[in-house]
Amino acid sequence: MADNPFTLKDVAAKAGVHSSTVSRAMNPTTRHLVSDEVAARVLRVASSLGYRANRAAISLRTRRTQTIGVLLPDITNPVFPPILRGIEEELRKAGYVALIADVEDDEEQYDMVKQMLARQVDGLILATTTRRDPIIDFCMANSIPVVSVNRSEDNERTSSVVHDESVGMRIAVSHLASLGHRKIGHVAGPQHISTGFLRRRGFIDAMALAGIASKEYEISDAAGYTRASGRNGGLALMSKRPDLTAIVAANDLVALGCYDALRELGLRCPKDVSIVGHNDMPFVDLVAPPLTTVRISHHELGAQAARLILRRTNGEDSSIVDIRLKPELVVRGSTAPPRRRK
């Protein structure tokens, strides 16, 4: 017996509607074109018959696969799974699925984008975007709808969903300044990525806004958003300025690396040096001490990015949109007033 012996016409006949109505009701992107009562009846009949729409046939007819490619820079980084969940949930509502790839460098990205194009994805969501990204050049040359998430390009050639990095740094510095800190360091993220660049610039602006002169603070650049890079950046920072009483880290993994650096130096957090992270990734409330950090809405980043790419692929909106979500500070045990040193 065939896996699906009933046809679209069978569903239409039993539901008492035209075949085109069944087609619209079965497709989440066109379901709004029929009344709720009719859509519910069609779906009920289709379910009772065990009918499933032939996605291959629909793709041939519409020239769309209802598949969105998603490129991530490091799936093991706890920041990205909630972003991905937000993307997948929104795509699922519209009857789309995500084709996900974890890539490390430009060569891998080019190869994966080409493979996704061969599978006829309708658009791409990139969490891998750099400030001057050749992948965007490639996508634009091939007329592929693209949305960046969590990161953005300098020249804003494509829509993006990010957090307001300047606000994040401002609330981090303001918190430390309110505790009495003035000798504050920053372990910055990679400068070829918008998050690293903008948080570094945001830190400098926030220090000026707090009335803290440049001679009172220090910046060290981390090679990557990893704990090991944070350790190295923290050690470099403290070797240049052993008088620092607080550190603002570019992200939570970098902050955990700064914890390691302080331990190596025989210093305690927050008794000797306070630390603020960025992202509020899972479990940073369970480390010792629990990490004060700038919380960003990872799930909402993904959901907003999915909504943007769906509007682009459906031809509803081709304008460049820059969505900036507002971060918030979560105060925990890694920050305290500076200790008076003898």
C-alpha positions in Angstrom: 0.0 0.0 0.0 1.3 3.5 -0.8 2.4 5.6 2.1 0.0 8.4 1.2 -2.9 6.9 -0.9 -5.0 10.1 -0.6 -4.5 13.1 -2.8 -5.2 16.8 -2.4 -8.4 16.3 -4.5 -9.6 13.7 -2.0 -9.1 16.1 0.9 -11.0 18.8 -1.1 -13.9 16.5 -1.9 -14.3 15.4 1.7 -13.9 19.0 3.1 -16.3 20.4 0.5 -13.9 23.0 -0.9 -11.9 23.6 -4.0 -8.4 22.0 -4.4 -6.8 25.5 -4.3 -8.4 26.1 -0.9 -6.8 22.9 0.4 -3.5 24.0 -1.0 -3.7 27.4 0.8 -4.9 25.9 4.1 -2.1 23.3 4.1 0.6 25.9 3.7 1.2 28.0 6.9 2.4 31.0 4.7 -0.9 31.1 2.8 -3.3 29.9 5.5 -4.4 33.4 6.2 -6.0 33.6 2.8 -8.8 31.3 3.9 -11.2 31.6 6.9 -10.2 30.1 10.2 -13.2 27.8 10.1 -12.4 26.5 6.6 -8.7 26.1 7.4 -9.6 24.1 10.6 -11.9 21.9 8.6 -9.3 21.2 5.9 -6.6 20.4 8.4 -9.0 18.1 10.3 -9.9 16.2 7.1 -6.3 16.0 6.0 -5.3 14.6 9.4 -8.1 12.0 9.4 -7.0 10.8 5.9 -3.3 10.8 6.9 -2.7 13.3 4.0 0.6 15.2 3.9 1.5 17.9 1.4 4.1 16.9 -1.1 6.9 19.3 -0.3 8.9 18.4 -3.4 5.9 19.1 -5.6 5.3 22.4 -3.8 8.9 23.4 -4.3 8.7 22.7 -8.0 5.6 24.8 -8.3 6.7 27.8 -6.1 10.4 27.6 -6.7 10.9 27.7 -2.9 11.9 25.0 -0.5 10.7 26.7 2.7 14.2 26.1 4.1 16.5 28.7 5.7 20.2 28.2 6.1 21.7 29.2 9.4 25.5 29.6 9.9 26.9 29.5 13.4 30.6 30.3 14.4 30.7 27.9 17.4 27.8 25.7 18.4 29.6 24.8 21.6 29.4 28.5 22.8 26.4 28.6 25.1 25.3 31.9 23.5 24.2 30.3 20.3 21.8 27.4 21.2 19.1 29.8 22.5 19.5 32.0 19.4 19.0 29.0 17.3 16.0 27.9 19.3 14.4 31.4 18.7 15.1 31.0 14.9 13.7 27.5 14.7 10.5 28.3 16.6 9.6 31.2 14.4 10.5 29.3 11.2 8.3 26.4 12.3 5.3 28.6 12.8 5.6 29.6 9.2 6.1 26.0 7.9 9.8 26.5 7.4 12.8 24.5 8.6 16.4 25.4 9.4 19.4 23.9 7.7 22.2 24.5 10.3 26.0 24.5 9.9 28.7 25.1 12.4 31.7 26.8 10.6 35.1 28.1 11.7 36.7 30.1 9.0 36.0 31.9 5.6 36.8 28.8 3.6 34.4 26.7 5.5 31.7 29.4 5.2 32.1 29.7 1.5 31.9 25.9 1.1 28.8 25.7 3.3 27.0 28.6 1.7 27.6 27.0 -1.7 26.2 23.7 -0.4 23.2 25.4 1.0 22.6 27.1 -2.3 22.8 23.7 -4.0 20.0 22.6 -1.7 18.0 25.7 -2.7 17.6 27.4 0.6 15.3 30.4 0.4 17.5 32.6 2.5 20.4 32.7 5.1 20.7 33.8 8.7 24.3 34.5 9.6 25.6 34.5 13.1 29.2 34.5 11.6 29.2 38.0 10.1 32.4 40.0 10.4 32.7 43.8 10.1 33.8 43.6 6.5 32.4 40.2 5.4 33.2 38.7 2.0 30.4 36.2 2.5 27.9 39.1 2.3 29.6 40.0 -1.0 29.0 36.5 -2.3 25.4 36.4 -1.1 24.5 39.7 -2.6 26.2 38.7 -5.9 24.0 35.6 -6.0 20.8 37.5 -4.9 20.4 35.5 -1.7 18.3 37.1 1.1 20.5 37.5 4.2 20.0 38.6 7.8 22.8 38.9 10.3 22.1 38.0 13.9 24.2 38.9 17.0 26.7 40.6 14.8 26.6 43.2 12.0 28.7 44.7 9.2 30.2 48.1 9.4 28.5 49.3 6.2 25.1 47.8 7.0 24.5 46.2 3.6 22.1 43.7 5.1 19.5 43.6 7.8 20.7 42.7 11.3 19.4 41.9 14.8 21.9 42.8 17.5 22.0 44.3 21.0 22.9 47.9 21.7 26.5 47.4 22.6 27.1 51.0 23.8 24.2 50.6 26.3 25.6 47.3 27.5 29.0 48.9 28.3 27.5 52.0 29.8 25.4 50.0 32.4 28.5 47.8 33.2 30.8 50.8 33.8 28.1 52.7 35.6 27.6 49.9 38.0 31.3 49.7 38.8 31.6 53.4 39.1 28.6 53.5 41.5 30.5 51.0 43.7 33.5 53.4 43.8 35.7 51.8 41.1 37.8 54.2 38.9 40.8 52.0 37.9 38.8 49.7 35.6 40.2 47.5 32.8 38.5 46.0 29.7 39.4 42.7 28.1 38.1 43.3 24.6 36.8 40.8 22.1 38.2 40.2 18.6 38.2 43.6 16.7 37.2 42.2 13.3 33.8 41.3 14.8 31.3 44.0 15.6 30.6 42.8 19.1 34.3 43.1 20.0 34.8 46.4 18.3 31.6 48.1 19.5 32.0 46.9 23.1 35.5 48.2 23.2 34.4 51.6 21.8 31.4 51.5 24.2 33.7 50.9 27.1 35.8 54.0 26.2 32.7 56.2 25.8 31.2 54.9 29.1 34.4 55.7 31.0 34.4 59.2 29.6 30.7 59.6 30.6 31.5 58.4 34.1 34.2 61.1 34.3 37.1 58.7 34.4 40.2 59.8 32.6 42.0 57.5 30.1 45.1 57.3 32.3 43.0 55.5 34.9 41.9 52.6 32.8 43.6 50.0 30.6 42.4 47.8 27.7 43.8 44.4 26.5 42.5 42.6 23.4 41.5 38.9 23.6 42.3 36.8 20.6 38.9 35.1 20.7 35.7 34.7 22.7 37.1 31.8 24.8 38.0 31.1 28.3 41.7 30.6 27.4 41.7 33.9 25.5 40.2 35.6 28.5 42.8 34.2 30.8 45.6 35.5 28.5 43.9 38.9 28.2 43.4 39.1 31.9 47.0 38.3 32.7 48.2 40.9 30.1 45.8 43.5 31.6 47.0 43.0 35.1 50.7 42.9 34.1 50.3 46.4 32.6 48.1 47.7 35.4 48.3 45.7 38.7 46.5 48.6 40.4 43.2 47.8 38.6 40.3 47.1 40.9 37.7 46.0 38.3 37.5 44.4 34.9 34.7 44.6 32.3 35.0 41.5 30.0 33.9 41.3 26.4 31.7 38.2 27.1 31.1 35.7 29.9 33.7 33.1 28.6 36.3 35.8 28.6 35.2 36.8 32.1 35.7 33.2 33.3 39.1 33.4 31.8 39.7 36.5 33.9 38.7 34.5 37.0 41.5 32.0 36.0 44.0 34.9 35.6 43.2 36.3 39.0 43.7 32.9 40.7 47.1 32.5 39.0 48.1 35.9 40.4 46.9 35.1 43.9 44.0 37.6 43.7 40.4 37.1 44.7 37.2 38.2 43.0 35.6 40.4 44.1 37.7 41.2 47.2 40.7 42.3 45.1 39.2 42.7 41.6 35.6 42.9 40.6 34.6 41.4 37.2 31.6 42.0 34.9 30.8 39.7 32.0 28.5 40.1 29.0 25.8 37.8 27.7 24.5 36.1 30.8 25.0 32.7 29.3 23.6 29.6 31.1 25.3 28.6 34.4 27.3 31.8 35.1 25.1 32.2 38.2 26.6 28.9 39.5 30.3 29.7 39.2 32.2 31.0 42.3 31.5 33.9 42.7 28.3 34.1 40.6 29.0 36.4 37.7 27.6 39.9 37.4 26.9 40.3 33.7 25.1 42.2 31.0 22.1 40.1 30.0 21.1 40.0 26.3 18.0 38.3 25.0 19.4 35.4 23.0 16.1 33.8 22.1 14.6 37.1 21.0 17.6 37.8 18.8 16.9 34.5 16.9 13.1 35.1 16.8 13.6 38.6 15.3 16.1 37.4 12.8 13.7 34.7 11.6 10.9 37.1 11.2 13.1 39.4 9.1 14.3 36.6 6.8 10.7 35.4 6.3 9.6 38.9 5.3 12.5 39.1 2.9 11.9 35.6 1.3 8.2 36.2 1.1 8.8 39.5 -0.7 7.1 41.5 2.0 10.0 43.8 2.8 13.3 44.3 1.0 14.5 47.3 3.1 17.6 47.2 5.3 16.5 47.0 9.0 18.8 47.4 12.0 17.1 46.0 15.1 18.9 46.8 18.4 17.6 45.1 21.5 18.2 46.7 24.9 20.4 44.8 27.4 20.1 44.8 31.1 22.5 44.3 34.0 22.3 41.3 36.3 24.1 42.0 39.5 25.6 38.9 41.3 28.5 38.2 43.6 31.5 39.1 41.3 31.3 42.8 41.9 31.8 44.7 45.2 33.2 48.1 46.3 37.0 48.3 45.8 39.1 47.3 48.7 41.4 49.9 50.2 44.9 48.8 49.6 47.6 49.5 52.1 
